Amino acid sequence: MRYRRSDVVARAIEVLDAHGLDALSMRRLAGDLGVQPGALYHHFTNKDALLAAIADEILHRGRRPAEIMAWDAELHLLCLGLRDAMRRHRDGALLIAQVNRSDAEALEEPLRSALERAGAGAQLTRVGARTLVRLVLSHEDADDADFALGLGLVLDGLRARLA
């Protein structure tokens, strides 16, 4: 049976949820799909490419619909969406942090866009977006009240800087 790339990613997410990031391998995934490991290389050049595709799909599933709203409300929703997406999957934050370590701008881009629309300068935009992403990644397992307080503190600081 031939699998589409999207089928392979969907099954990889199921394996991730069932066994965790450390147990996710090309060999295990191929076995679950009933194909030879080499068949996966038709879709992904290596495991890193597979992990990047999984992280992208997890983030895509967590995105909230775009609406016209205040910049700070948008940042709030984007952070909640990122956290929700990561929490839906076993080792989600670990995977997303690992994949995006070298390309953090991909996670930061929507946050940067909202800060730019608010009138933030280049440094505040860069540092503000990075701070929000790091807050979300580091608070995946924190209770909701602690996360909400931390997010509120960062957003209050951004509002004060932009006032």
NUZA-748218 format. One record per residue: x, y, z of N, C-alpha, C in turn. Coordinates in steps of 0.02 Angstrom, whole numbers, plus 50000, padded with zeros to 5 digits. Example, Ala and Ser with C-alpha at 12.3 -4.5 7.8 and 13.67 -1.06 7.14 Angstrom:
BEGIN
506604971650390506154977550390506604983550390506424988850354506844994750357506455000250394
// end
This chain:
BEGIN
500424994150000500005000050000500455006350000500265011349961500635017649959500295022650005500695026150042500435031150087500625038050062500155042650071500315049650057500705052450115501055057950102501445061250154501015062850215500415065350203499965067150258499775061050300499695055150268499545049050304500125047050349500735047850323501335046050362501395050750422501285057150413501325061950468500795060450520500185059050498499635057450544499805051350586500075046150553500255040050590500845041450637501315045650616501885047350659501645050950722501135055150716500865058550775500545053450821500215048550794499925043250836500475039350873501025037950838501585034450870501885038850924501965045250910502225049950959501785049951021501135050451012500675050651068500695044151109500765038551075500755032051109501415030451144501975032451113502625030051138503115035551157502995041751138503445047251154503965048451101504305054151108504785056351058505395051751054505635049451111506225045051110506105038551073505495036251073505335029851040505125030650967505055036750944504845037850875505455037150829505445032150787505985031050739505695029550671506105030150621505885028550553505695021050550506095016950582505965009750582505305008050616505175011050675504545009750710503955012150669504015018150641503475020850600503335016450539503865014350506503785009950448503435003550468503635000750525503304994550549502564995650562502395001250592501695002750605501295003550541501625006150489501295007150425501305000750382501714995850402501764989750364502174990450300502674994950303503114995950245503844995350267504284994950220504994994850235505215002050253505705002650298505925009450318506125013750258506415010750207506625014450148506045017950113505445015250120504855018250088504705025150116504885026350178504755032850209505195038350179505775036250153506235041150125505985044050059505445041150033505115044149975504805050849994504585051350058504255057450082504715061950124505195058850159505625062650205506345060550195506785065350187507485063850174507835060750235507595062250295507885059450356507395060450413507595058150473507155058650530507015065950549507515070250541507415077350557506865080350513506845078450450506325080950405505635078350427505615072150450504985069350476504765073150538505235074250585505065077950646504825085050631505135088250583504915094950563504205094850536504045089750497503365089150469502865087850525503055083750574502605082450631502485088850671503025092450685502965098750723502525103650685502625104250620502215108750580501475106850584501335100350580500635098150583500335099450651500715098250704500455099550772500295106950778500745111250755500625118450758500035120550715499985117550656499435119150611498765117350643498735111650676498115109550709497925114250766498425117550795498295121950852498145129150834498225130950771498115137950752497385139850760497285145750782496605148450789496445152550727495815153050710495635156950650495845164250657496055166950602496275173950602495655178450607495705183250651495165188050660495485194850667495095199950656495345206650668495225208150742495775209350778495715210550849496305214850872496275216950933496825220850962497455216450964498035219650956498665216050953498785211751015498615214351075498735210551136498265204551142497655205351119497185199651119497425194351069497695196651013497965191950964498555188050993499015191551027499585188151058499345183051109498845184951149498565180451199498305174151166497905174951114497615169151079498155164851045498655168051015499195164350983499575160151034499715162951092500075159151144499645153451170499005154651181498565149251203498525143751150498485145751087498455140751032499085136551028499665139751035500295136051034500325131151093500145133451151500165129151211499665123451204499075124851181498575119551172498815114351122499115116651067499355111951016499895107351046500345110151084500885106251114500615101251165500125103351204499865099151258499435093551232499185094151172498765088951144499155082551128499815083151124500225077451102500785076151151500895069751163501445067751208502105070551181502495073551224503135076551207503075082051154502475085051149502365090251098502825096251105502905098651167503345104451177504065102751163504275096851184504965094551172505095094151097504635091251060504715090650988504735097550955504275101850971504245108350940504855112550957505085112151020505685115851039506295113151003506345106450997506915103350964506935105150890506375104750856506345106150785506465113550770506195117850813506235124950800506825128450833507275124650864507865127650896508265131650846508355128850786508755132350736508335137350695507685136750699507255141150660506685143850705506875147150759506385149750806505935154950773506175158050720505775163150687505115160550662505085154150645504455151350621503915151650675504105150150737503625150650792503475157850810503975162050803503915169050824503555173450773503535171450710503285175750657502595178750670502085174750688501425177850699501435182750758501845181250808501895185750866502235192250846502765191650805503115197550781502635201950740502235198850699501775202550657501295206750699501025203650752500555207350795500915213050831501525211950853501905217250887502075222950839502245221250777502385226450728501775230750715501195227550709500575231250698500415235850757500645233850816500535238050876501005243950879501505244050834501975249550832502625248250868502765242150886503385240450921503975241250873504525243550901505145244150862505445237150850505975236950812506275230550793506515226550853506845229850901507105226150959506535223551003506035227751017505475225551058505085220051024505015220450959504675215250921505045208650927505695208850915506105202750917506115199650987506265203751038506325201151106505635199251134505125203151119504455201651143504205194951116504285193851051504065187551021504455181651049505115182551055505535177151082505345175551154505205180651194505015179651263504355175851269503875177551227503235174151228503305166751208503695165451156503795158451135504135154551191504645157351221504995153851275504545152751335504115157551350503635156751404503175150751390502915150551330502455145051313502815138351315503415137951286503785131651285503965129351355504125133951399504345132051466503765130851514503155132551494502575131751538502075126751511502315122051471501855117051443501505113251499501885111451551501605107351605501375111351665501465117951664501245122051720500485122051724500225123151783499495123351787499245129651752498615129451733498335134751691498375141651724498275141851790498295148351825499005151251823499505147151833500195149551830500375151951760500165148251710500295150351641499945156951626499315157451646498935163651633499265169551668499505168651729499835174051765500475176051729500885171251710501505172751674501375176251608500895173851571500725177051507500475184151518500055185051569499805191751585500365196551603500865194051641501425198351660501815200651598501945196051552502315197851491501905202651449501265201251441500835205651401500775212551434500725212851500500695219251535501335223251521501905219851523502545223151509502565225851438502325221951390502305224351321501835230251312501255229851345500775235551342501105241851370501455241251426501775246951457502305249951410502695245651377503205248151331502905251551271502315249351250502005252151190501545258051206501445259451270500995264951289501315271751274
// end
